[in-house]
């Protein structure tokens, strides 16, 4: 499957200290202009002695740019970037027309993470020497990292002219064009990339990974479709395309691509589990269960397999079987927070609230940064009459996931139960503003308005509840039978 941190052309090539060292050597003052003693110290690695001698020479000749340049280079080798910057800033004041000094400063500021200053130095240096390869390369990287892809296009195009077969440059230019909204130019660069003799299938798959990471989904999809057509027997290409389509919600085509990947590589647990994921997300629970049973001998011992098997049982409404599967999984792998969380959901569906609470607490102990975990235990605590504890957990859940409107409704119900109606009203009004068709929010809001003596508002909400309830009834009648509870993951 696609690993979004697996490959970065731009980082693997550009973010290198080697570039800094090479650029600084370009600014080296010829040896004949240095005293023999300083030169001998540098060659012998006696850098602190060389620095001391250079500082003494500078006191005698403070306007000598060559001495300051040499001092800056020595400071770099001593890894004192701040002192090196001070030296090169002095060189810049003495020789403002030397592009190399700007590039050296740009690299040093870049190393320090001072992007604004680094960009300024590169920009000024490139006006003096617009064809410097390393400078254009690092300038493009900085602009990309700063979220300024449109400005990165020009230096990348220059690099492309200098290094037409360089794949990292081509990939970065494709990224910049697409991010800048230049879709036609981006597609043109993409087509040119594919036609390069040096480009392999693996390169194109890596390009797709980069594009996915940058949320350039359409370009990634077209790239993978091209690979699939050119190499129909390559399981990895089908699997990556299927994974991308799964993220897009195109379950049918995702299942087809992943099914092809499984046929081509039947021993791949990764591809089989991703195919099961597609089937489960698409609500194809009978098909998912049938497939999982078919591959049990190969993958039945994997925690991912056991989890997905429980999910398929749950989706079919076979909650006791799902709970039994998750109980075994949680016992074998107590470190899996989602196993505890999903087991808690099963216990809720079975009406075993105390058991559900215990599993949710285990999930939270393993990962306290998931809003859904706090919201789930908050709802269980409310049902058990522990309203104060429920409020604490629901508020934590909303802090972590502010867009969770159902948790907002549950928190409002808690305040309603404590007769804190204004708080409940504010929460519910915000919820229905975000999701106007949220039936439960309107239902509780009507009760809150009536409780506050706001009859007109309560009547309005009651009318909305009747309308939404009728629509929901019609929708359910049109849906295929799906007896499963709504929540598993």
N, C-alpha and C positions, 0 to 999 in steps of 0.2 A: 504494500500500500504506500500511498504517498506519505513520506515523512517530511513535514514542512521545515525541519531544521537540518535536513540531510545535506543540502548542497546550496552554496551561494557563490555564483561566479564572481560577483563584484567583491565580496569580502575575501575570497580566497586569493585573489590576485592583487587587489589594491591595498588592503590594510596590512602593510608589511613594513617593518623597521628597515628592511633592506633598501627600500625606496628612499628612505631618509638618508641612509649612509651614502648611497650613490649620488644623490643630489648635492650633498654637502661636499663630496669630493670634487664635484664640478666647480665649486667655488674656491678650491684650494689655490693659494698663491704659489707660483712657481718656486721651486726649491732655491734657486739662485738668489732670491730676494730675502731669504731667511739666513740668520746666522748659523754657522756650522753647529754650534753648541745646541741650539734649539732643535735643529733638524736631527741631530744624533739622539737627543733625548726622546723625541717622538718615535724614531725608528726603533729605539731600544725599549719602548713602552714605558719610559719614565715620564709619564704624562704630568704628574704634579710638579716635577722639576721644570718641565717645558712651560707649564702655566706660569710658574713663578718668574722664569726668565722673560716670558712674553709680557707679563705685567710690568716688569722693570723697564723693558724696552718701550712700552707704551707710555710710561711716565716721561720718558725722554722725547718721544715722538707721538703725541696724542692725536695728531691728524693723519697718521699713517693707516689707511684703510687695510693694507695688507696685513699689518700686525693684528688688527682687530679681527680680521677674517680668520687668521691662523688661531687666535685665541678662541674664537667661537667653535672652531673644529675640535680643538683640544677639550673644551667644555662638553661638547657632545660625547666625545669618547669617554670622558669621565662621568657621563650620565647626569650632568648638572644642567638640565635643560633651561632652567631659569637664567643661569649665568650665560648660557649660550645665546639665549634670546637677547639679553642685554648687550652682548658683544655684537651680534648681527644688527640690532637696532642702531648701534653706533655706526656700523658700516653703512647702513642705509642712509643715515644722515650725511655721511661723507661722500657717498657715491650713489645718489638717488637714481641714476640711469642704469644701474646694474641689475638686470632681471634676476640673476642667480641669487642675489641676496634676498629678494622678495620670496623666491621659491624656498630658500632655506628657512626663512622665518615662517612661511606658510606651513612647512612640514613640522617645525617645532611647535607652533601653536596647535596644529592638528594633533600632535602627540599629547598635548596637554588637555585636549578636549575643548579648546577655545575655538569653536567653529566659526563664529563671526569674524574674529580677527584673522583666522587662517584664510577664510574666503576673501577677505579684503586684500591680504598679501598676494594671494594667487591672482586675483583679478588685476591688480596693479602690475604684477610681474608679467602676466600674459599680454598686456598691452605693449610691453617692451619687447617680448619675445613670444609671439603667439604660436610658434611651432614646437615649443618644448614638449616632448612626449610625456615625460614623468609629471610635469606640471599640469598638463591637460588631464592626465589620468587621475591625479589626486584631486584636482578641482572638480571633476565630474563626480567623484566619490563623495566629496563634501556636500555638493549641491544635492545629490540624491539623498544622503543621510539627513539633510536639512529639510527635506520635503519640498525641494524646488526642482522637479524633474524637467520643467520646460527650459530652465536655464542650463541644465546639464546636457541638453541635446547638442548644442553647438560644440563644446569640447569633445563630446563623444563622436560627433561626425568628423572632427579633425583627426581623432585617434583612428577612426575607421579608415580614413584616407592614408594614414601612416602604416596601419597594421590591418589590412583588409581581410586577412585570414584569421585574425585573433578572435576566438570564440567568446571570451569574456566581454570584450568590447562590443561585439555584436549583440550579445544578450542584454547588456546594460543599455544599449541604444534602443532595443525593442521595448524594454521596460519604460525608459524615459518617454518615448513617443506615445505609448499607450496611456501612461499615467497622465501625460499632458493633454490627453484628449485628441491627439493626432492619430485617429484610428486608421485612416488610409495609409499614412506614412508608416505606422506600426505594422500593419499587415504586409506592406511592401518589404519592410525590413525582415519580417518573419519569413516571407517567401524566399528572400535572398539567402537567409540563414539556412533554410532547408536545402538549397541548391549548392551550398558550398561543398566541394569535394571532400574536405576534411571532416565534415559533420557526420557523426555516427548516430545510430538509433539511440544509443545510450545518451548522447549529447542532447538529443531532442526530448527524451524523457526527463532529463535534468532541467532542461529549459521549461518544460511544463511544470515541474515542481517549483521552480522560481516564480513562475507566473501565478501559480496557485497561492504561494506565500504572499504575493503582492496583491491578491484579490482580483487578478486579471483573469477571471474565470473563462470568459469566452475565448480568449487567445489560448489559454491552456487546453481547453476542450478541442479547439480546432487543431492544435499541435498533436494531441493524442489521437485524434481521429485520423490524421495524416499518417501517424506511425502505425496505427492498426491496419489501415489500408495497405501500407507498404510492407508491413511485416505481420500478416494475419496469424502467424503461428507463435507470436511472442506473447506469452502469458502475462508478463509484467505490464505490457501496454494495455491489454484488455482490463487488467485489474486496476491500474491507475485511472483509466477512463471510467470504469464502473464506480470507483470511489468518489471521483469528482461528480458524477451524475447523482450519486447518493446524496452528497452534500447539497446539490441543487434541488433535490426532491423529485427527480425523475426516476422513480423506483422501477418502472417497467424496463427502461433501457439499461439502467444500472444492473438489474438482475440479469439481463441478457449478456452484458459484457462480463460480469463476474462469473456467470455460468460458463462462458467460454474460457475464462481464465482457469476455472476449476477443471474443466475438461482437458485443457492443455497441461495443467500441473496438478494432478489429483492428490499428490502428497503434500501440497502446501496448506498447512493449517491456516495461514494468514488469509489466503484467498477464500477458503471454505468458510471461515468465520465471518468474513466480510459479506459473503453471499447470504449467510444466515441473517446477518444484520439488516440487509436490504429487505429480505422477506418479512422480517419482524416489524421493521419500521413501516412497511407497506400494509401491515395488518394481515398478511398472508400466513396466518398461524398454522393451519393444517399443512400447508406446503413446507413451512419452516420445520415443523415437527417431523414430517416425513423425511426431509433432507437430513436433519440432525441424527435421526435414528439410522439412516443409511451410512453415515460416516462415523458412527459411534466407535467401531473397532479401531479406527485410525486416531481419533481425536478425543475420545470419551474421557480421558484422564485430565484434559486441559481445564483449568478453571473457567476460561472463556466459554468453552463448550457447555459446561455444567450451568453456567449463568444463562446462556441463551436457551438451553433446554427448559430451564425454569420459566423463562420469559414466554416461551411458546405455550407451556401449560397454562400460564396465567392468562395469556391472550385468548385461550380457548375456554376460559372460565373454570378451569380445573385448578382452583386455588390451593386445595390441600396438597395436590401433587407438586405444585410449584413451591409451596412452603417446605415440603419434605426435601426437595432438591436443594433449596437454599440453606436449609438447616445443615445438611451434610457439607455443603460448600463452605459455609461460615465456620464450621467446626474444623475443617481441613485447612482453611485459609482465613484465620481470624483477622488478618491484616487487610482484607478486602472490604473497604467501607461500603461500597455499593451493594455488596452481598447482604450486609446487615440492614442497609436502608431498604432494599427491595423486600427482604424478609419482613421488615416492619410493615411495609405496605400490604403484604399478604396477611399479616395478623390483623391489620385494620379491617381488611375485607372479610375476615373470619370473625370479627367482633371481639378479638382478644387484645384489648387495648393496653393492658399492663405489659404483655409480652412485646407489643409494638413499641411502647415507650422504651423498654430496655434495649431493643435493637437500634432504635434511633439514637439513643445515648451512646451506644458503641460506635455508630457511624460518625457522630459528631466528635467523639474522642479521637477518632482517626483522622478526620478532616473537618475542622470547625469553620472552614471558609466557604461552605456550600449553603447558600440561602435555603435551598429546598429541604435540607436536613432540619434546619431550625424551624421552618414553616410546618413540616410534617409533625414534628414532636409538639409544636405549639397547638396544632389542631387536635392531637390526641389528648393533650393536657386539658384543653377546653372541654372536650367531651367527658373527661373524668371529673370535671368540676374544679379543676385547679386553674382558675382563671388568672390569678396573679402571675403564676409561672408561665402560663400560656402567652400572656402579653409580652413578657420578657423575650421569649423565644421567637414570637412572631415579629417583634420589632427588630431583632437581630437578623431574621430572615429578610426583612424588607431593606435593611441597611445594605445587605450583601446583594440583593436582587430587587432593586426598586421597581422594576417593571412587572413584578408578580402581583397581578391584580387580585387573584384569589386569596393570597395571604392578607392583602389589604382588607378584603371583605371579612375574613376570619377575625382579624384584629378588631374590626368594627363591631362584630358580634360580641367579642369579649367586653368592649366598652359598653355596648348595649346592655349586657347582663349586669354590669356594675352601675347601670343607670347614669353613665357619663355620656349622655346622648349627643351633646355638641361635638365631642371628639369623634364619635361614631359617624355623625353626619358629615364632617369634613372628609373623613377617609372614604366614605361611600360616594360622595359627590365627585371626589377626584377620580375614583375608580370608574364611574359611569361616563365621566368626561373622556377618559382614555379609551374605554371600551363600552360604547353606547348599548351594545346588545348583551351585556353581562347580566343574565337573568337574575342570578342570586343576589347581585348587588342591588338591583332595583327592588327586589322583594324585601330585603332587609331595610333598605332606605325608606320604603313605604311605612314599615313598622316604626322606624325611628321618627319620621315626620308625625305620624299619629301620636306617638308617645310625647312629642313636644307640643302637641296641640296645633300642628300645622296641617289642618284638614285638606286644604286645597292642594298643597304639595303632595300629601299622602294619596289623595284621589288620583292625581296625575300619575304618580308612580304605580298605583294599583292598576290603572288602565294600561300602562306600558307592560306590566307583568302579565296581564291577560293576553295581550297581543303577542309578546315574546314567547309565552307558554304555548300558545296555539301554533306558532311557527316552529317551535321545537318539537312539538308532537308530530307535525307533518313531516319534519325532517327525519325524525326517527322512523316513521312509517316507511319512508322511501329508502332507508339504509338497509343493507344486508344485516342478518342476524349477527350480533356481536355481543355475547353475554359477558364479556370480560369487564372487570373493573377498569376504570380509566387510567390509573397510575401504576406503573411498575418501576421504571428506572428512577 
